Every structure is written in C-alpha cells, then in structure tokens.
Amino acid sequence: MGRSRTVFYALVLALAGCEGSLLDGPTGPRGLGDRGSSGPSSCAQPSVAPSVISRLTRTEYDYAIEDLLGDTSRPARTFAPDDITTGFEVGGAVSPLLVEQYLDTATAIAERATADLDALTGCETGEACASQFVERFGRRAYRRPLTSEETTSLLALYREGVELVDHRTGIQLALEAMLVSPSFLYHVEAAEPDAAPGAVMPLSGHEIASRLAFFLWRSVPDDELLDAADAGELDDAANVGMQARRMLEDARAARGLHDFTRQWLDLDRLGTVEKDAAIHPEFDRALASDMRASIEMYVDAMLDEGGDFDALLVGDGTAYVNERLAPIYGLGGITGEELRAVEIDPTQRGGLLTQPGLLALLAKSNQSDPIHRGVFVRQRLLCQQLPPPPPDVDTTPPDLMPGLTTRERFGEHRENPSCAGCHSLIDPIGFGFEGYDAIGRFRATEEGQAIDASGEIVSGGDASGTFDGVIELSERLAASESVHECIARQWFRYAIGRIETAQDRCSTDAIDEAFSESGHDVRELVVALVTSDAFMHRRIPEAR
C-alpha cells in the first residue's frame, strides 16, 4: 500500500499507548513466585502468588485469529517456540524477529480478511461502518470495550487509508493495528493506579472472561461471555462457574482438552520419533500420526463419558484402532484408515499408560526405555521433579546384548553409587513397562526369557508399593490421592501459566477437595479451578 513500515510500527505503538512494550515485554514466562514463602494463615482473605504479564502462545494466537476472522491458516506455527518452564507452554519474551513476524502476519491476515468486506464488517462503506467495525471487532480482540482514545486512533488510521487508497485500505490499516496491539497480543491484566505492591486484587470481569476463554477454548471470549463481563456478573464466583459449565459444553472446549493432553503427554514429539528400521520396519510417520490420533480419541471418549480421571488411567476395555495400528495391538480383520473403537485384551492393555503412542514416545529407537517411562510417572503423574544426572555420568543406554534382558542390562544403575540414588526411584517403575517394546507392542518374552514386569513405586506417597505390570500400576495410581493432587496441579499450571506456591494453598486445597468430592471428575476440577482465588485474583508484584 506504499506506506512506510517504520511509520506504521510507530503508529501502532503510539496507538497502544505503551511504546516499546512489544520489544521489552515480559522478561520471561509468568513468574514462579517465592516458593519459600509461608502460606496464608487462614483462607478468610484471598491469597495468591505473584504473576507477570505474558503474551499469547502460538496455539492461542492461531485459535484467536480463527475465531475472530475465520482464518484457519495457523500462521503462528512459524513463530519461535513458546517458553516451557512450568511443564506447559507460556508466551515469554518478545524478540525483534517476533515483532517482524507479528507485523508481517497481521498484514497478510488483514489482506485476506478485507477481500470480502461485507463478510468482515457487515455494513456499507463509510466512516460510520468503520466505527461500527472497530467497536465490534476491537471488543473481541482486546477482550474488553475499547477506550475512546483507542477508537479515535483507530479511526484516524482508517481515514489515512481512505485518503491513501479507499475504504478497504482504511479497514485494513485499522485491522492490522488491532492485530499488533499489545492489547491483543498480551494477556493484559492491569493494576489499579493506587494498588500497593504485594496487594492481592480481584481481576476485572473482562480479565476473568479472557482467562476463562483462553483456558477453556484457547481463544478469545465470545459475545455472551463479554456481555456477562459488561454486566458485572463475573465478579461473582458462582456466575464464573456457570459460564465455565456453558463453555465446557461448547465444541471449542475440545481445543483446551486436546491442548492440555498434547502438552501433558508431550505428543508433539511423536512427529519426530525415529525407530530402527531393521527392528521396527512398520514404524513410519503415518503410524506415528495414527498413534497420536488414537490417544486423543481415547482421552476424548473417556472424559466425555463422565469426565472420570480414574477411568482414563484404567480404561474401559476399548482402544481406537485402524488397519495400520491393528498389528501393534495383535488384532486382525481390521481394514481402512478410519480409527474405530474396538475391544482389546484386558490382560495386555488397559488405560492411558498402555497406549502404543505413549509407549513408543517413551522408548529408544531400538529398545524399551525403563528410565523415561519411569520418569514420566514420577513427573507427570506424581509431580516429583528429579535432579539432572551428574555431569560426569554417561547417560547412553546400555547396548543390546544377546541373551540379556533390559532389566539385566540396566543392573549397573543399582550398583553405581552415582546412579543409584535417582535410579532407585525411576527404574523400579520403568521395569513395570517391560511388557511393551519400543513401538508399544505387547511382548511376553525378551531374549528368550519370560518378561519380568514386576515393579515398585518408592517414595510415592500413598501410591507407594509393588505391582506387576502396567495394568496393576495404573490401578495403583488411580487409587492414589497423591496422583489426583498432581493432576490438579498440572491443570492449575496449564490454566494460570505458573507453578503453584504456598501462597496459593487455600486455592489448591479447595480445588483438591472439589476434585475428590466429585469422584475425580475433570470437569468439576476445571470449575473449581476457575472459581478459585488463584484464578480470579492477582498479586501486584513487589517493586524490584
């Protein structure tokens, strides 16, 4: 359009009223708070840990663009990866390169969107139409009504476009400006001007609406949620819970569940997993894609049927299989690409931990991997962080040796003092997975010997104890309150973007209680989370 990008960039930052914020932004993901601080003495007053501003993640950006404009091009896939410091993705610092990507992407999106002005604006040409579009689109993009200054500045950009070319150019300029505004790109939660450092403040209704939508839908609020915020209804936790229940029934709620599952189970890595073709020639990108889709369908089905996390762990005797996956399950007579529910052998499989995709992900290219399988249980189901191995320790897994089983080859971990401390916590769990090979196929023997899948959870709270095989392990985990509390923490970190601290104790205790009373219904866990003090309040950071 012949305009200077430098001039446009300056106009956008001036419009946002926070010049430099795109470059300066947060210095990292939402803060972890002071883990050493003492918790609240009572729960009479809200107590939450501090958090700092963060930007939209790539997933959130793409879904927001889709819901605002119907654009399904997923442009944020080319952006730099998000930060992962809580086990989940958080939008962190903004680099000059990312600023350029935001600008280029906004231009491309706006050009596509303005190709059909009637569909975009829903009105005739002219400034009255532009004003209507700016107010309507801006309200959803910024997740709040625009200020009069913002409206004035956007309409000034519109007039500039009209003078340069035409009405479409004016709308495009205004749209680009909104798409690169910090009010769109960041999870903005403003403090009152006179708020004291360290004070705990309730979020505004519009800020709660934004948290709800990006948590449950990974996108912007809809008009009903914004209307509730306008009316002051989201100041009340009961109304927040009602909105959450409504949103969980919406098809967009599958986004939040899939995104949680993707990150919690690290499913993106399935797209890059390699297996030794000489040992597992059937493993390729198509099979890996089927494995991932099968896990997602299983999680969907188990939580849709009743939201029961325990059932997710132990299973219901079914799996989602197509022609490519059938041999991994030892099944015949299944043809076609479509994944469908089939009955499986309950003595071989049951629940999330026996999904071939997860087992393949937690394995080496040519062998099973008791270390990573054990670490998965420790970190993702018990929320126990393990220290990294000493710098001088060789972490290469033992080579395959004819006649020796995996359990025998990994015996050095129990004998080497540098390894024994951590591996006594990891290996006894991982050995319980030895009934499954590197691509998740069930096996009864290894190197001519019967599989020994006996295992033990040591120092695992009420999950501690012995088991034989993954099915018994899953039953032990499903009966554990330590595991239930860990899953609640995983959802907390995913929803709020930071690690819980002692200052969040009242919130996490209330969430745990509601989850337990519901029979471990994940939907009730979500409702308890969004009505907690930690979700509905923020602590003003202390001065540095």
C-alpha positions, -999 to +999 in steps of 0.1 A: +000+000+000+031+022-003+032+031+034+064+030+055+066+000+078+086+022+102+059+048+103+033+022+107+052+005+135+055+038+153+018+045+148+008+011+162+029+016+193+016+051+199-019+037+194-013+011+220-001+038+245+029+017+255+057+024+231+084-003+234+062-028+251+064-052+222+101-053+224+106-050+261+076-071+271+080-096+299+115-109+305+102-144+307+072-166+314+049-159+343+068-159+375+072-189+397+068-167+428+087-173+461+084-210+468+100-204+502+073-180+514+049-192+540+013-198+531-017-179+543-026-182+580-062-186+570-084-186+540-106-157+551-088-133+526-077-142+491-040-152+489-023-158+455+013-158+443+026-131+420+025-134+382+037-112+354+023-104+320+027-129+292+018-129+256-004-153+237+011-187+229+013-198+193-018-220+198-038-192+214-028-168+186-039-192+159-073-200+175-079-163+182-073-155+146-097-183+135-125-172+158-121-135+151-118-138+113-125-174+102-088-176+091-076-212+096-041-207+081-024-213+115+003-186+109+018-188+144+033-222+136+062-203+120+068-182+152+096-190+176+086-217+201+070-207+233+087-209+267+082-241+287+092-237+323+060-250+341+057-281+320+034-262+298+038-235+271+038-199+282+043-169+260+076-153+271+098-125+259+093-109+225+123-106+202+128-081+174+123-111+150+090-119+165+079-083+162+086-085+125+067-118+123+037-102+141+038-073+116+041-095+085+014-119+098-010-091+106-006-076+071-012-110+054-042-117+077-057-083+071-053-085+033-071-118+033-099-107+057-106-075+037-110-094+004-147-097+014-156-065+032-193-074+035-185-106+054-159-088+076-177-056+085-214-065+079-221-029+069-218-004+040-188+017+032-180+050+051-168+061+085-200+050+103-193+015+090-157+017+100-167+029+135-191+000+139-165-025+128-138-010+151-160-011+181-173-047+175-140-063+164-119-044+189-141-055+218-135-092+210-098-088+200-090-068+231-114-088+253-130-056+266-146-024+253-123+000+236-114+033+253-124+065+235-087+072+228-083+038+212-113+042+190-102+077+179-067+065+170-081+035+150-105+057+131-076+081+124-058+052+108-089+043+088-091+079+075-055+077+065-062+045+045-092+061+028-071+091+018-043+069+005-064+045-014-100+036-004-124+023+022-109-012+021-074+001+027-087+021+057-103-010+072-072-030+066-050-004+083-073-004+114-074-042+114-036-045+112-032-021+141-055-041+163-037-073+155-003-060+166-016-041+196-003-053+230-040-054+240-044-083+215-010-099+218-007-100+256-028-113+284-031-078+299-042-076+335-039-041+346-035-030+383-054-001+398-033+031+397-031+032+435-026-006+440+001-012+466+030-036+456+022-070+471-016-063+473-040-090+461-065-076+437-096-091+421-094-093+384-119-073+364-148-091+348-132-087+314-099-101+326-117-131+341-136-135+308-102-135+290-087-161+314-117-183+310-117-182+272-080-188+268-080-216+293-110-235+281-111-226+244-075-213+238-091-183+222-109-150+227-142-148+246-175-149+228-201-122+230-221-139+257-190-140+280-182-104+272-218-094+279-216-111+313-184-091+320-201-059+309-229-066+333-206-072+362-217-108+365-182-122+365-174-105+398-193-134+414-176-169+415-210-187+411-215-169+378-180-177+367-187-214+374-220-212+354-201-197+324-174-224+327-201-251+325-216-235+295-182-232+278-174-268+286-204-279+266-193-259+236-174-277+208-145-253+213-138-269+247-122-298+228-094-274+220-085-269+256-086-306+264-065-315+233-040-288+241-037-299+277-033-335+265-008-326+239+015-307+263+010-330+293+019-361+273+044-343+251+026-356+220+043-332+195+074-353+198+056-383+182+060-365+149+098-367+152+103-400+169+125-424+149+128-462+152+154-486+140+140-497+106+158-530+109+139-539+141+107-520+135+102-515+098+065-508+102+071-476+122+068-445+100+052-410+101+018-424+092+018-449+120+030-422+145+002-399+134-023-427+139-009-434+174-013-398+183-049-396+170-057-428+188-045-413+222-066-381+216-097-401+207-092-423+238-089-392+261-119-376+245-140-407+249-130-414+285-136-378+297-167-373+276-184-404+291-182-390+326-151-369+330-136-395+353-098-393+355-095-427+372-113-443+343-088-426+320-060-443+338-075-478+340-095-478+307-128-494+297-116-523+276-115-504+243-089-487+221-091-467+188-075-487+160-072-488+122-055-511+098-021-497+105-024-498+143-041-533+144-009-553+143+005-533+172-025-544+192-022-580+179-056-576+161-067-590+128-096-583+104-094-545+107-092-526+074-092-490+064-077-457+076-105-447+100-098-452+137-127-470+154-134-483+189-125-520+193-123-544+223-088-552+234-073-580+255-077-568+291-048-589+302-025-570+279-038-535+278-059-511+299-058-474+302-037-445+292-003-460+301-008-489+277-014-466+247+011-476+220+018-440+211+028-431+246+049-462+250+067-455+217+073-420+227+089-432+260+113-456+243+145-457+224+148-463+187+158-500+192+147-509+227+123-502+255+133-475+279+126-480+316+142-447+325+120-424+305+089-445+313+097-443+350+105-406+348+071-400+331+052-415+360+073-396+386+070-362+369+036-362+351+016-383+375+033-378+408+046-342+402+080-352+416+110-334+399+142-354+397+176-338+397+197-340+365+223-367+363+258-358+375+278-341+347+304-369+345+279-397+342+274-414+308+236-414+301+239-436+270+216-466+275+233-500+276+237-516+242+215-545+232+233-578+242+222-612+231+208-632+259+204-603+283+171-587+291+166-550+296+163-554+333+196-573+334+214-547+312+203-518+334+216-535+365+246-511+367+222-484+378+217-502+411+255-508+415+269-474+406+267-451+436+264-420+413+234-435+397+216-455+424+201-425+443+178-414+414+175-447+396+162-464+427+132-441+422+130-444+384+139-479+373+116-500+395+087-481+380+101-483+344+106-521+347+069-525+351+066-514+314+088-542+301+058-560+287+059-535+258+086-530+232+100-498+216+068-493+195+044-502+222+037-537+211+029-563+238+056-589+244+057-619+267+094-627+262+126-609+256+158-626+246+142-660+251+133-652+287+098-646+302+092-609+308+096-598+344+073-568+347+073-566+384+079-531+398+076-508+427+069-472+435+092-460+462+086-427+480+054-421+461+032-411+489+000-432+490+009-446+456+039-464+470+040-502+468+047-531+445+029-540+413+032-565+384+028-549+350+013-516+338-023-526+344-016-531+381+004-499+381-025-480+366-049-493+392-025-483+420-021-448+405-059-444+400-064-451+437-038-426+448-048-391+462-012-381+455-018-387+418-051-368+420-034-339+436-007-340+409-033-339+381-050-309+398-016-292+399-010-299+362-043-283+353-035-254+376-002-248+359-017-251+324-046-227+333-026-200+351+008-203+335+029-206+366+038-230+393+017-230+425+033-218+457+025-218+494+006-185+488-018-205+466-025-231+493-061-221+500-069-223+463-052-256+457-068-271+489-102-261+477-095-275+442-083-308+456-114-311+478-138-304+450-120-329+427-122-356+454-158-350+462-167-352+425-153-387+422-123-372+403-144-356+375-121-335+354-149-311+345-156-304+382-119-299+387-120-273+360-149-255+375-133-255+410-101-241+394-118-212+376-137-202+407-106-203+429-089-172+443-058-180+423-078-178+391-099-148+399-073-126+416-037-114+410-010-102+433+007-070+424+044-077+420+067-062+446+090-034+435+124-047+424 
